[in-house]
Amino acid sequence: FQGSRLDEQRCSLPAPLKTEEEYIPYPSIHEVLQKGWPYPLIILPQFGGYWIEGTSHNLSSLSPTLSDVPFPWSGKVKLESDPTAKLYRKHFLGKEHQNFYSSDMTLGYLVLSVKYEQIEKQENLRLLLRTRTGTKHDLIPISCLNEFPNAVQMAKLLCEDVNVERFFPVLYPKASQLIVAFDEHVLSNNFKFGVIYQKPGQTTEEEVFSNTEESLGFLEFLDFLGDKIQLQDFRGFRGGLDVTRGQTGTESVYTNFRGKEIMFHVSTKLPFTEGDSQQLQRKRHIGNDIVAIIFQDESTPFVPDMIASNFLHAYVVVQLTHDTTGDTLYKV
């Protein structure tokens, strides 16, 4: 059942363009550099596989104050993509309720949670049904029902496609703990992101991973991302970094954003190995992240396939700039 829910989270990415007929004549990074400044923030790989979002960087018409800079998004930050994940914890866990299970040829394993609720003298049934295709939830007034439904009828109230003869009661004493763990396994409170410092003119993986110095602009950006922490005996989420023997450096950048712990794998803070052009100690961590931030002090192009990795799928390219008063701005 858990395996089927994991399948729901997978998405199909555009296949890379491989044939000569599908070739997209994007300029190579060397062609762009030959044309001279100003350079684009990002150059797409010649054979595709990536797309660009967030390219509105014209600040000429803006007021010189940072508070007037418009943000390209609206509304609240959404951290969870599954609104049903915490329903069982909120409405059922620790309260009197019943759990049932069954197996449907089409919908797979079914787990049904049922709770009687009285709200403002109105009797209701709160139902939560988990199927292979997702979780359905509803609060149904009993007065709307012709008769009190059995478990199969309750499930059909949420999903008409349910086709089983009966549900069986869950009798395991620790069932509630297992169910809440399953419902919330799609949520994560721990995240790790790579941070790569790209100096002007650097166009290869070997160059960016060999940087050992940190500019003032890069240090200011790291302060913006989070807090500089000492790794030795660090008690928060460590993101795979060594906190006992110092094998992954002495310090890193960490933050807690609305209850989510984030550890940043900063390229310049991971161990530098003399004579290793690939800097495998650094790439071992950043190359296994899903998202990496590329920081640039000034205009220089970044190509996503510059870094060879089977795991890195998204790059957030950040370029330092300043407004007319000298305040720091970032192109993203």
N, C-alpha and C positions, 0 to 999 in steps of 0.2 A: 504493500500500500504506500509506504514511504517512497519507494522507487518511482511509482507512478506520479506522485506529487512533485518529485524532483524533475520529472520530464516536463511538467508544466512550466517550470522556470527557465527552461532552455529556449533560446531563440535562434533562428537561422540567420546567419550573417551573409551578406552578399559574397558570392564566390569571386575570388580574384580573377582578373581578366588574363587569359593565357594565350589565346590564339592571335595571330597577326591581324586578322580581320577585326578583332575586338580591341586592338591596341589604341590607347588614348595618348596622343602626342603631347603630354605634359613636358615642359622643359626639365632637364636634369638640374640638380643643384649647382653643378659647375657652370652650366649655361647661365643660370640666374646670377651667380657671383660675377661672371664676366661682364654682365650688363651694368654692374655697379649699383650703388646705393640710390634710392631706398629699396630694401629687400622685402619681399612678402614675409609674413609671420610664419606661414606654413606652405610647403610645396607638396602636392599630392604625389605619391609614387606613380611612376609612369604606367604601371600595369594595374592601377586601381587598388581596391580593397579597403579604402578609407574615404570618408567624406568630412567636410568641415562645417562646423556650426559656430556662430558668434563672430561675425566679421565686421560688425559696425563699430569702427574705431575713430570716427571723425569727431574731434573735440573742438574744432575751430569755432563753432557757434555756441559753445557752452560758456556759462558764467565762470569766472576764475575760481569760484569757491567750490570745494569738493562736495558740499551738501547739495549743490544743484545738479550734480552729474546724474543723469537718469539711469536707472537700472533696467536691464532688458527683460526682467521678469516681473511678475505681479503675484500677489497673494502670498500665502504662507509656504515655508519650506516643507516639503513632504518627504519624510524620512522612511516611512513604511509604504510598500506598494500593495500589501495584502490587508485590506480592512477587516477581514474576518479572523485574522490570526489570534487576536486577543479576546475574542468574544467569549470563549469558554472560560477563561480566567475571570473575566468581568462579571458574567452572569451565572455561571454554574459552579465553579470551583469553590469548595467550602460551604456550599448551600445544598439543600435537599433536592436531588434530581435523580434521574435514571439514564443509563446508557445502554444502547442496544447495538447489535452488529448483524450483518448479513452479507451475502455475496450476490452481485448482479452480473449476468453474463456480459452486459454492455458497459455498465457503470463501474464495474469492479467491486472491490470491498466497500461496504457502506458502514458508517458509524453514525448513529443517531443519538443525540442528547436531548432529553425532554425535561422541562421544569414547569411546574404550576406556579403562576404568579397572580397576585391580586393587586391591581393598580387602580386607585380611586374607585373602590368597590366594583371594579370590573375584573371578572375572572378571565385569565389568559393562559395560553400554552406558549411557552417560548421553546422553539425548535431549532436545532442546529444539526444539519446533515452534511457529512463529508462524503464526497464521491471522487472517482478518478479525475473528473473534469473540474472539480472545485468544491467550495463549501458554500452552502446556502443557509440563510438564517431568516427567521421571521417570528413575530409576536402575533399570535392569532387569538382573537376574542372567542371564548367558548360559546358565547351566545350566537355566534354566526354559524355554528355547526348544528346539524340536525341531530346528531348523536355523538357521544364521546368516542373519538376514534381510537383504533388500536395502533400499534407501532407502524404497520405497513401503511395504513391510511394517513398517519402523520407524515411519513416520508413522502407520500404522494402529494400532500399539501404543498411541499416545498419543491418537489421535482416530479412532474407527471410521468417521466420516463422510467421511474423505478418499477422494476418488474421482478418482484420476489414474492414468495408465498408467505414468508414469516420472517420476523426478526427474533434474535435470541438475546436474552439479558446478559450484560457483562457482569460477571460475578467476582472478578479478581479484585482483592482488597485495595490494591494500589493503582487501579485503572485510571483514576482521575489524574494522577501524576503523569502517567504515560500519555494520556490524551492531551494534556496541556503541553507536554514536551513536544508531541507530534505537531499540534496546531502551530506552535511558535517556532518550529525548526526553520521556517522560512525567514525568520527575523534574525538579525545579527546586531549585537551591540558593540562589536569589535571590528575595526577596519584598519587596513594597512595600505599606504600609498607610497609610491616611489617619488623622490624629488631629485631631479638631475640638473646640475648646473652646466649650461652651455655658454662658453665664452664666444665672443665675436669671431666669425670665420671658422669655427669648428664644424666639421661636416661628417665626422665619422664616430662610430661607437667608441673606438679606442681613445680618441681625443677627449670626449666628454667624460668618460669614466676615469681618465687619468688626472683630472683636475684635483689639486690638493688645496689651493688657496680659495678663500671666500671673499668676494668683494663686499663693500659696505652695503650696496644695494641688495645683494643676496642675503646678507645677515639680517637686514631690515625685513625682508620678505619672510625669512624663517621665523622672526619674532611675530610677524603677522599670522603665520600659520598656527603657531602653538608655543609651548614653553620648552626651553632647553632643559633637558633632564640628564642626570647622571645614570648610566645604565646599571652600575654596580648596586645590587640589592633593590632594584626598582620593583615596586609592588603592583603597578598597573599592568594593562595589556602591553605585552612586550613585542608583539608582532614578529615572533621568531628570532628576535635579537638575544644575544647572550647576556644575562644579567648576573652571572656568577664568576666567570673566568676571563671576561674582557676580550673574548675572541672576535667580537663584532664592533670593536671600538669602545670608547669610554663615555660618549654622550650621544644623544639623539634629540629629536623634536617630537613632542607628544601633546595632545590636547584632549579635552573631554567636551564634546559638543552636544548639549541637550541629552545627556546620559549615554552618548555614544563615545566609546574610547577609540582614539585614532593615534596610531604610531606611524610616523613618517620615516621611510628608509632614505636618508639623505646621502647622496653619492659621496660628498666630500667628508662625511663623518664616518663612513664605513672604512675598514682598513685598506690602506694603499700598499700594494706589494711591488717592490722594486724588481724590474726585469720582467714583469708580467704585463704584456701589452693589452691583454683582454681584461685585466683586473677582475678575475673570476670571483674574488671575495666580495666585491661590490655587486657584480652582475648576478651572483647567486641569490641575492635578496631582491633587488629591483627587477630583475628579469622574471621573477616568479610572482610579481604583483600583477593585478589586472589593469590598474590605472597608474600612470606616472605623470607628475607635473614637470614640465620643462621650463626652467627659469633662464631668461636672457637679460643681460645688462643693457643691451642695445640691439639695434636692428641686425638680425642675422636669421637666415631661413632654417627651418627644421623640417626634415622629411621623416614621416613615421617609420618607414622601413630602414632608417638609419640604424636602429637597434634591433638585432636579431633575437626574437623571443617567441615562444609558443604560447605565452600567457598574456603578455601586454596587449590589450585590445583598444585602449583609449589613452590619448595624451591630452593633457591640458597645458597649452603653451602660454606662458605668462611672460610678457616683456615689459621691462621698466621704462617709464616715461615720466615727464613732469608737465604740470600746467604752467601758465604764465607767471604764477607767483612762486614757483619752485616746489609746490606740494607734490608728493609722490602719487602717481597714477599707475595703473597696470592695464596693459592691453591683454585681453584673454581670448 
